[in-house]
């Protein structure tokens, strides 16, 4: 069992409130610990512990950092390695602060030879401490502007692996928030117009593979109607999206034939999508010119694909419904059907893949750091 000894605080710098307090240590007495209890950060640590714990023992250890409560007394073990790290931080900060004070004072008494710096010396760790305390809603517009300028510079200075990890981590947080938001929205009774606005706003994040969302093609060719909302794929093709509600019925039962057919709203959406596909295909050149002039995208207007986002597969309570829905979707030419629960599932699965990638990147980055490479 490790022997625990102690010294009593007698050093005047601690003040009367801490006089007589015992500083314990395991094993050999730490080199920096004097007989009168003086040690770097000793006073600061004891004051902090006295504030946090009614009864405690501060124990300096060779390697262990932990807090345990035994018989009503908190035993706070702090390793010599931790104390050394704290001293190194203090040394760096003291040096920067002293340099800043000298530079500032010299700029006043020797203004010709020393220019006053417009920025105070940065204290390492300040940013991490500030960002951990701050919440996004409290950031001012100037804070956000500065972050927008700083982050690209930071990314440019980092290695490719670090940048990939940062992007993956940021994307995971964004998508996890979107998953919660979409899941809550699906369980609410929002109108079709609400869903159209919501999907149009988030589709490029929800569904990977699209590079541009195009609202209302302002093309005048007689009475020809063009889609209100379409999407450009990463390889330059066009998808036409029809948006219905999660609560929209997908199929209806025909008892006389013992099968299911498209519900009225879905039938209308199919006809609408097919008309848009036909119109865009017939007038491919004006559509291509409009998108190139308006959005600077060189589109390949081969017969577009129609996508109908509607309903929820949870409404299928029997296998026959699932089978007939599958048959109906397979029989629809140039149209793909996506239910809201399928959309949510795709998003959850994609985040899972990102997390695996991020975990692998962290492990690889850790190995490189241990090997001394960047």
C-alpha positions in Angstrom: 0.0 0.0 0.0 1.3 3.5 -1.0 2.4 5.6 2.0 0.7 8.9 2.3 2.5 11.8 4.1 1.8 15.5 4.4 3.2 18.9 5.1 1.4 21.7 6.9 0.9 25.1 5.2 3.0 27.7 7.0 4.1 29.8 4.1 2.8 33.4 4.5 1.7 33.7 0.9 -1.2 31.3 1.6 -2.8 33.8 4.0 -4.4 33.0 7.4 -7.4 31.2 5.9 -5.3 28.3 4.6 -2.7 28.3 7.4 -2.3 24.8 8.9 -4.0 23.1 5.9 -2.4 19.8 5.2 -1.0 19.0 1.7 -0.7 15.2 1.3 1.5 13.3 -1.1 1.9 9.7 -2.1 5.4 8.1 -2.4 8.4 10.4 -2.4 7.9 14.1 -1.6 7.4 16.1 -4.9 10.5 18.2 -5.7 8.5 21.4 -5.9 6.9 21.0 -2.5 8.6 22.9 0.3 8.4 22.0 4.0 6.3 25.1 4.6 3.8 23.9 2.0 4.8 26.2 -0.8 4.3 24.7 -4.3 3.3 26.2 -7.6 -0.5 26.7 -7.8 -0.9 25.3 -4.2 -2.8 28.3 -2.9 -5.0 28.5 -6.0 -5.8 24.8 -5.8 -6.6 24.8 -2.1 -8.8 27.9 -2.4 -10.7 26.2 -5.3 -11.1 22.9 -3.4 -12.3 24.8 -0.2 -15.0 26.4 -2.3 -16.2 23.2 -3.9 -15.9 20.7 -1.1 -17.0 21.0 2.6 -14.4 18.4 3.7 -11.4 17.3 1.5 -7.9 16.1 1.3 -5.6 17.3 -1.5 -3.2 14.5 -2.4 -0.3 14.9 -4.9 0.4 11.7 -6.7 3.0 10.5 -9.2 0.5 9.7 -12.0 -3.1 9.4 -10.8 -5.8 12.1 -11.3 -9.2 11.3 -9.5 -11.8 12.4 -7.0 -13.2 9.9 -4.6 -15.5 10.4 -1.6 -14.6 8.2 1.4 -16.2 8.4 4.8 -17.7 11.8 4.0 -14.3 13.3 2.9 -13.5 14.1 -0.7 -10.0 12.8 -1.7 -8.7 14.8 -4.6 -5.7 13.2 -6.2 -3.7 15.4 -8.6 -0.7 14.0 -10.5 2.7 15.7 -10.7 2.3 15.5 -14.5 -0.9 17.7 -14.3 0.9 20.2 -12.0 3.8 20.4 -14.5 1.4 21.0 -17.4 -0.3 23.8 -15.4 3.2 25.3 -14.7 4.0 25.1 -18.5 0.8 26.9 -19.3 1.5 29.6 -16.7 5.0 30.1 -18.1 3.7 30.5 -21.7 1.0 32.9 -20.5 3.3 34.9 -18.3 5.9 35.3 -21.1 3.2 36.5 -23.6 1.6 38.9 -21.1 5.0 40.3 -20.0 6.0 40.9 -23.6 2.7 42.6 -24.3 3.1 44.9 -21.2 6.7 45.8 -22.3 5.6 46.4 -25.9 2.7 48.6 -24.7 4.8 50.6 -22.3 7.7 51.2 -24.8 5.2 52.3 -27.4 4.1 55.1 -25.0 7.6 56.3 -23.9 9.4 55.6 -27.2 6.6 56.1 -29.8 9.0 56.7 -32.7 10.8 53.4 -32.3 8.0 51.1 -31.0 4.6 50.9 -32.5 1.7 50.1 -30.3 0.1 46.7 -31.2 -3.6 46.8 -31.9 -4.1 43.3 -30.5 -3.3 42.1 -27.0 -1.1 39.0 -26.7 -3.2 35.8 -27.2 -3.3 33.6 -24.1 -3.2 29.9 -25.2 -6.4 28.1 -24.2 -8.5 31.3 -24.2 -10.4 30.4 -27.3 -11.3 26.9 -26.1 -12.5 28.3 -22.8 -14.5 31.1 -24.4 -16.2 28.8 -27.0 -17.0 26.2 -24.4 -18.9 28.8 -22.4 -20.5 30.7 -25.3 -23.8 29.6 -26.9 -24.5 30.4 -30.5 -27.5 32.5 -29.9 -25.4 34.9 -27.8 -22.9 35.5 -30.6 -23.0 39.1 -32.0 -22.9 39.8 -35.8 -19.3 40.9 -35.4 -18.5 37.6 -33.6 -20.0 35.7 -36.5 -18.2 37.8 -39.1 -14.8 37.1 -37.4 -15.5 33.4 -37.1 -16.4 33.3 -40.8 -13.0 34.9 -41.6 -11.1 32.9 -39.2 -12.3 29.3 -39.9 -11.3 29.3 -43.6 -7.8 30.5 -42.6 -7.6 27.8 -39.9 -8.7 25.1 -42.3 -6.1 26.2 -44.9 -3.3 25.9 -42.3 -4.3 22.4 -41.2 -3.4 19.1 -42.8 -5.8 17.3 -45.2 -6.7 14.7 -42.5 -7.5 17.4 -39.9 -9.7 19.3 -42.5 -11.6 16.1 -43.4 -12.2 15.3 -39.7 -13.4 18.9 -39.1 -15.8 18.8 -42.0 -17.1 15.3 -41.0 -17.6 16.4 -37.4 -19.4 19.6 -38.5 -21.6 17.7 -40.9 -22.6 15.1 -38.3 -23.7 17.8 -35.9 -25.7 19.6 -38.6 -27.4 16.3 -39.8 -28.1 15.1 -36.2 -30.0 18.3 -35.5 -31.8 18.0 -38.8 -32.8 14.4 -38.0 -34.3 15.5 -34.7 -36.1 18.4 -36.5 -37.4 16.2 -39.3 -38.5 13.4 -36.9 -40.5 15.9 -34.8 -42.1 17.5 -37.9 -43.2 14.2 -39.3 -45.2 13.6 -36.1 -46.9 17.0 -36.4 -49.9 18.0 -38.5 -48.3 20.6 -40.8 -49.9 21.7 -44.0 -48.7 20.7 -47.5 -47.5 24.3 -48.1 -45.5 24.1 -44.9 -43.8 20.8 -46.0 -43.1 22.3 -49.5 -41.3 25.2 -47.9 -39.4 23.0 -45.4 -38.2 20.4 -48.0 -37.2 23.1 -50.4 -35.1 24.7 -47.7 -33.4 21.5 -46.5 -33.4 19.1 -49.5 -29.7 19.8 -50.4 -28.7 18.7 -46.9 -31.3 15.9 -46.5 -30.6 14.2 -49.8 -27.0 13.9 -50.9 -26.2 14.1 -54.5 -27.9 17.3 -55.5 -26.0 20.5 -56.2 -28.7 23.0 -56.9 -32.4 23.5 -56.1 -34.3 25.5 -58.8 -37.6 27.2 -58.0 -40.0 28.2 -60.8 -38.6 28.2 -64.3 -39.6 31.5 -65.7 -39.9 30.3 -69.3 -42.8 31.5 -71.5 -43.8 29.0 -74.2 -47.5 29.5 -74.8 -49.5 27.8 -72.0 -46.8 25.2 -71.3 -46.4 24.7 -67.6 -42.9 24.0 -66.1 -42.2 22.5 -62.6 -42.4 24.7 -59.5 -39.4 22.9 -58.0 -36.6 20.9 -59.6 -33.2 19.6 -58.6 -29.8 19.4 -60.4 -27.9 16.2 -59.7 -24.1 16.2 -59.2 -23.6 14.8 -62.7 -25.8 17.6 -64.4 -29.2 15.9 -64.8 -32.6 17.2 -63.7 -35.0 15.7 -61.2 -38.5 17.1 -60.7 -39.8 16.9 -57.2 -43.5 16.8 -56.1 -43.9 17.3 -52.4 -46.9 16.0 -50.4 -47.5 15.6 -46.7 -46.3 12.6 -44.5 -49.9 12.0 -43.7 -51.0 11.7 -47.3 -52.6 8.3 -48.1 -50.5 6.4 -50.6 -52.9 3.6 -51.7 -56.6 2.6 -51.4 -58.2 -0.8 -51.2 -60.3 -2.3 -54.0 -62.3 -5.0 -52.1 -63.9 -6.3 -55.3 -60.5 -7.2 -56.8 -58.6 -7.8 -53.6 -55.8 -5.4 -54.4 -54.7 -1.8 -53.9 -54.5 1.2 -56.2 -53.1 4.7 -56.0 -54.9 7.1 -53.6 -56.4 10.2 -55.3 -53.7 12.7 -54.2 -50.9 10.4 -55.4 -52.7 9.8 -58.7 -52.8 13.6 -59.2 -49.1 13.9 -58.3 -48.2 11.2 -60.8 -50.1 13.0 -63.6 -48.6 16.4 -62.6 -45.0 14.9 -62.6 -45.5 13.2 -66.0 -46.8 16.4 -67.5 -43.8 18.3 -66.2 -41.4 15.6 -67.5 -43.0 15.7 -70.9 -42.9 19.5 -71.1 -39.2 19.8 -70.0 -38.3 17.0 -72.5 -40.1 18.7 -75.4 -38.6 22.1 -74.7 -35.1 20.9 -73.6 -33.2 23.8 -75.3 -35.1 26.7 -73.7 -34.8 24.9 -70.3 -31.1 24.3 -70.7 -30.5 28.0 -71.7 -32.6 29.3 -68.8 -30.6 27.2 -66.3 -27.3 28.1 -67.8 -28.1 31.9 -67.9 -29.7 32.0 -64.5 -27.6 29.5 -62.5 -24.4 29.0 -64.6 -25.0 25.2 -64.8 -24.5 23.3 -68.1 -27.4 20.9 -67.8 -27.9 17.6 -69.6 -31.7 17.8 -70.3 -32.3 14.2 -71.2 -35.8 13.1 -70.1 -35.9 14.1 -66.4 -36.8 11.8 -63.5 -39.8 12.6 -61.4 -39.7 12.1 -57.6 -42.8 12.1 -55.4 -42.2 12.6 -51.7 -45.3 11.6 -49.8 -46.8 9.5 -47.1 -45.3 7.1 -44.5 -44.8 3.4 -44.9 -46.0 3.0 -41.3 -49.5 3.2 -42.7 -49.0 -0.3 -44.2 -50.3 -2.7 -41.6 -50.5 -5.8 -43.9 -48.0 -7.5 -46.1 -50.4 -7.3 -49.0 -50.3 -3.4 -48.8 -46.5 -3.5 -48.9 -46.5 -5.9 -51.9 -49.0 -3.9 -53.9 -47.3 -0.6 -53.1 -44.0 -2.1 -54.4 -45.8 -3.3 -57.6 -47.3 0.1 -58.2 -44.0 2.0 -57.7 -42.3 -0.4 -60.1 -44.9 0.1 -62.8 -44.6 3.9 -62.8 -42.3 5.0 -65.7 -39.7 7.7 -64.9 -41.1 8.3 -61.4 -39.5 7.4 -58.1 -41.5 7.3 -54.9 -40.0 8.2 -51.5 -41.8 8.1 -48.2 -40.9 10.4 -45.3 -39.8 7.5 -43.1 -37.5 6.3 -45.9 -36.1 9.8 -46.2 -35.4 9.9 -42.5 -33.9 6.4 -42.5 -31.5 7.4 -45.3 -30.4 10.4 -43.3 -29.8 8.3 -40.2 -27.8 5.7 -42.1 -25.7 8.4 -43.8 -24.8 9.9 -40.3 -23.8 6.4 -39.2 -21.4 6.1 -42.1 -20.0 9.6 -41.4 -19.4 8.7 -37.7 -17.5 5.5 -38.7 -15.4 7.6 -41.1 -14.8 10.3 -38.4 -13.8 7.6 -35.9 -11.3 6.1 -38.4 -9.9 9.6 -39.1 -9.4 10.3 -35.4 -7.6 7.0 -34.9 -5.4 7.6 -37.9 -4.7 11.2 -36.8 -3.8 9.9 -33.3 -1.3 7.4 -34.8 0.3 10.1 -36.9 0.7 12.4 -33.9 2.3 9.6 -31.8 4.7 8.9 -34.7 5.6 12.6 -34.9 4.2 13.2 -38.4 1.6 15.6 -39.6 
